Amino acid sequence: MLSREDVLALAPDVSSAAAAEMLAGLGNWDARERGERGAWGEIRGSGAGTYRVCVGATGSPATCSCPSRKRPCKHALALLLWLADEGARGRVSQEPAWAEEILSASSVKVVTVEPKPRGDHAARARRASQREGRVAEGVAECRAWLEDLMHQGLGAARASAGEFWERPAARLVDAQAPGLARQVRRLRSAVVAPGDWARRGLMEAARLHVLLAAHDRLSALPDALREEARARLGWTTRRETVLAGEGVRDVWAVVGVVEEIEDRLRVRRTWLWGCAKRREAVILDFAVGDREFPPTHPIGTALMGEVAFYPGARPWRALVKDVEVVPWPHEIGETSIDSALDAYARALATDPWVERVLMVLRGVRVAAEGDAWVVVDAEGEGVTLIGEPWRAISLSCGAGVCLSGEYDGQSLRPMAVWDASSVWPMGDE
Amino acid sequence: MQGMRDVDVLAKAASVGLARVDGERDARAFLDEAAQACAAALAGAGTRRAQPIEVADTGDDSRAVTGEEATRILADIVALRDPLLAEEWANLAAARGSRIHPAMLPPVLDWCESDVRVRECFDGVLSERGFWLARRRDSWRQCVPTLLAEDARRVWGEAKGTIRLAALRALRRSKPEAARELAESVWAEASAEDRAATLAVMRDRLTMDDEPWLETCLDDRSKPVRQQAAELLAILPESRLAQRMRERAAMYLRVAPGANERWSRGARKDTITLDRSSSCDRAMRRDGLVDSASSVSVRHWLSLTHVDAPSRWRHSDLWLALQVLAAAPPGPVRDGQTTSLDPRDVILAVMAEEWGQDVLIAWEASAVRHRHEAWAVAMIESWCLPSATLDPIEGLYSVLSIEQRERLGPEIISSVKKGGLRELAAAFVIDPRSECLSSECLNVIERGPARRGMNLDWLVYGVNPALVHRALDQVRRLSGVVEGAERLMRILRLRSRMAEAFVQPARGGEGSP
């Protein structure tokens, strides 16, 4: 059930929200009724005609026959506002045929954006080769900087001012290699952090080194690894290209949603677990400053259908292509933590730059070792947990439970826990 | 590769800098080696072995978990951190014999840890699983009154002031005898402040079994302790102190013989006489009476009933008489028992006298202290209350049964309407959620003008859930002048959802987790 605030948050811009509030009054509507699954009505447009509006109780679908290209349009928003205010009161009516058709289409489709016109072929080729030249220069500079850093030592760098790291990062952005800039910033974060900074700094430096080496051997690399290296360096693939490719069919369970701040950007990872094929997919979303993320599927949803992967060494980053919501599948995930760690090792072998993999475990129990919390399987083998897993303990009473988390090579960051009846997020309680 | 070095060795070299390490010239070769070593370390990291925590046997908890919608509402309330909504949710759940969903126990316990105000209300719906969970973490264990009560003796020995008292309070609720025994056993070492606070806790579940001990407390060294003991004994009608007070009341206030007949003829004057003697002997002082009326003593005796004693009492020779009348049950006393004269008649007769106002104030306090419904009804109905503010009404109203409240509530509100919104709010506080009171208040607000800086919090938290849509309309109408209208509407919607969610019969199958 949406509240007023939720509805206003769906508005594509401020003017739509304001117009919706004005249109919510009864006077503008010729007919307006509420049903089990949503609401429908007819509203007088600014011209002579009326528009047919139909919305689902959760905010989707939100359709209207008006010519506006904004979705949801101000008429749909107005109807949703009325629905939010009505709450559970008032008459519940039978859906007319046209509304029933719209509300029955429960599939969640991806909105395809019109591709921008690309200009002529020659210009594109010229820009591409210019970029390759700039990146090559950036890589060479970065290598020199890295080797110098190794000679001076990470300890000395630890005490350096921010400029020491920002200047090479900015130059890499100028060189159109933002992926390398990101890796330089990761190296900085590892080195200035407290604790095990030398070891983590070495790992990030090694990762940067491998990326630079990959650039120099780009053409000689096998296809999949070359695609991965290009993506890590900063070359992007367009959404339409990914969506146009062939997808993987499965029942995809949304097992985790994690938000983080990275440099000046907010990143959100939505993790999907393919139940039959037992593989992971992650949807990456970015937001700048205070902007909201686009809506995503919440934890506890299961989507049956196609998911399309970005090109790379191993399939991980993906987009939802064409799915419908199905009931949550029970008994998914690995029972052996040893095999889960094997899967991580295999991922590392395929993609040297992998940062974290998804683990979905079932029948595991929580253990406490001094200050640390561990999750163990039936054999007593376990992996360290980040944070305190109280929700899992409470739900399971100490017995076996299913949970999902992000594994980074050292510890598991739990994202969700579930039992036979409900799915709950972890890490934010 | 021969002899690939360990990651930690390489990390050491990297941290000091290759320039300072003998034999390291080539940064690229070093980084190549590092890349392989790091990958091997990550891929080769094995599992760790650990012993899982024991499976809890939380027993056959027959109570059903609250339904899906109710659980969702609880999650919203926890996110808002609103203690009043928490209390309402917990009361609704407890009334239906439900318990909190296990997945919501950690956030609720975290909230109890950070906010003292919600500890009592959630205690009743945590259930065995909640207690099991709380026992696993020290910071949570101290926030659950039931767990404190289990271990009250140890807590009293180890913990500080407020937690000790919380433990004692919880113990008193479940095992009143044990609480008294604990209090008696630690009496000797306790400070005066602790002793007075401990006695205050004994007010809950007070019975005649406590009387002997309380009578000895009348001889305590510390004045607040003696006052507290006298206060408690006055409530127990069979206590020796209460008997002494009744005897004194009989001496101070006398009804003339044949008064009934004179009242039926309408003649009231001189049917009741008040003795003004103001000598306070040792027995009276022991029972907590004071002869000189300082502002402190006046405040103390009437503090529990919210009645504001008029300042003229400080210089009055009636002070002693009024104390006695406030301590004894209301109404004239004869032969050691309060008479069965009709309170209405007595009130009218007393009002006819010049000291009438003062005696009625004392009897207000007495009616509340002794929870005397007949007198409370008579006083409210007569509307002869000398203290013309609404404060005493709250005390008297709390004594009434539900039927009487339904009957008298609207009358009170309608006579208050003239005062304005603040008085209305005060009247509403008497019994929020009563449907007729809510309706009356909404009528007044609907007809009234919008004024800058209006405060509607009292209405939003207290309005009967069946009338939420009217309240929503009003908040929307007044959103220009009321602060935080969005927040108020959110609270109203939550309360409406809550009422609906708990009306549905609990489905037994959800009891499993």
Contacts between the chains, C-beta under 8 A, distances in Angstrom:
chain1	res1	chain2	res2	distance
A	1	B	497	7.9
A	3	B	490	7.1
A	3	B	493	6.6
A	4	B	489	7.3
A	5	B	486	7.4
A	5	B	490	7.6
A	85	B	472	7.6
A	87	B	469	7.8
A	87	B	493	6.8
A	87	B	496	6.5
A	87	B	497	7.7
A	88	B	496	7.9
A	88	B	500	6.1
A	89	B	469	6.3
A	146	B	27	7.5
A	146	B	31	7.5
A	147	B	27	3.9
A	147	B	28	6.8
A	150	B	14	6.3
A	150	B	17	7.4
A	150	B	18	5.3
A	150	B	27	4.4
A	150	B	30	6.4
A	150	B	31	6.7
A	151	B	17	5.8
A	151	B	18	5.0
A	151	B	19	4.5
A	151	B	27	6.2
A	152	B	17	5.0
A	152	B	19	6.9
A	153	B	14	6.9
A	153	B	15	5.9
A	153	B	16	5.0
A	153	B	17	2.6
A	153	B	18	7.5
A	153	B	19	7.5
A	153	B	20	6.9
A	154	B	14	5.3
A	154	B	15	4.7
A	154	B	17	7.8
A	155	B	15	4.5
A	155	B	16	6.1
A	155	B	17	7.1
A	156	B	17	6.4
A	198	B	11	4.2
A	198	B	12	6.7
A	198	B	14	6.6
A	198	B	15	4.1
A	199	B	7	6.2
A	199	B	8	6.4
A	199	B	11	4.4
A	201	B	11	7.4
A	201	B	14	6.8
A	201	B	15	7.3
A	202	B	7	6.8
A	202	B	10	5.9
A	202	B	11	4.4
A	202	B	14	4.8
A	202	B	34	5.6
A	202	B	38	6.7
A	203	B	7	7.9
A	203	B	38	4.8
A	203	B	42	7.8
A	205	B	14	6.8
A	205	B	31	6.7
A	205	B	34	7.0
A	206	B	31	6.0
A	206	B	34	4.3
A	206	B	35	4.1
A	206	B	37	8.0
A	206	B	38	4.9
A	207	B	35	7.6
A	207	B	38	7.9
A	209	B	28	7.7
A	209	B	31	3.9
A	209	B	32	7.5
A	209	B	34	7.4
A	209	B	35	6.0
A	210	B	35	5.2
A	337	B	47	5.4
A	338	B	47	5.9
A	341	B	45	7.2
A	341	B	46	7.2
A	341	B	47	6.4
A	344	B	42	7.9
A	344	B	43	7.4
A	345	B	42	7.8
A	345	B	43	3.8
A	345	B	44	7.6
A	348	B	39	6.0
A	348	B	42	5.9
A	348	B	43	5.1
A	349	B	39	8.0
A	349	B	43	7.0
A	352	B	35	7.5
A	352	B	39	6.7
A	365	B	52	3.8
A	365	B	53	7.3
A	366	B	52	6.4
A	366	B	53	5.9
A	367	B	50	3.8
A	367	B	51	5.7
A	367	B	52	4.5
A	367	B	53	6.3
A	368	B	50	7.9
A	368	B	53	6.0
A	369	B	48	7.9
A	369	B	50	5.1
A	374	B	48	6.3
A	374	B	50	4.2
A	376	B	49	7.5
A	376	B	50	5.4
A	376	B	51	8.0
A	376	B	52	5.4
A	380	B	49	5.4
A	380	B	50	7.3
A	380	B	51	7.5
A	380	B	52	7.9
A	381	B	47	3.8
A	381	B	48	7.7
A	381	B	49	6.4
A	382	B	47	5.8
A	382	B	48	5.5
A	382	B	49	6.7
A	382	B	50	5.0
A	383	B	47	6.1
A	383	B	48	6.9
A	384	B	48	6.7
A	390	B	105	7.8
A	390	B	106	3.8
A	390	B	133	7.2
A	390	B	137	8.0
A	391	B	103	5.6
A	391	B	106	5.3
A	393	B	53	7.1
A	393	B	133	6.9
A	393	B	136	7.6
A	394	B	102	4.6
A	394	B	103	6.4
A	394	B	105	4.6
A	394	B	106	5.8
A	394	B	129	6.9
A	394	B	133	5.2
A	395	B	102	5.1
A	395	B	103	5.2
A	395	B	513	6.6
A	397	B	55	6.1
A	397	B	56	4.4
A	397	B	58	6.3
A	397	B	102	7.7
A	397	B	129	6.7
A	397	B	132	7.5
A	398	B	52	7.0
A	398	B	53	4.9
A	398	B	54	5.7
A	398	B	55	4.1
A	398	B	56	5.2
A	399	B	55	4.9
A	409	B	42	4.2
A	409	B	45	6.5
A	410	B	45	7.1
A	417	B	103	7.7
A	419	B	513	6.2
A	420	B	512	7.6
A	421	B	510	7.5
A	421	B	512	7.1
A	421	B	513	6.2
A	422	B	68	7.9
A	422	B	101	7.9
A	422	B	103	6.9
A	422	B	513	7.8
A	424	B	103	4.5
A	429	B	106	5.0
A	429	B	107	4.8
A	429	B	110	7.4
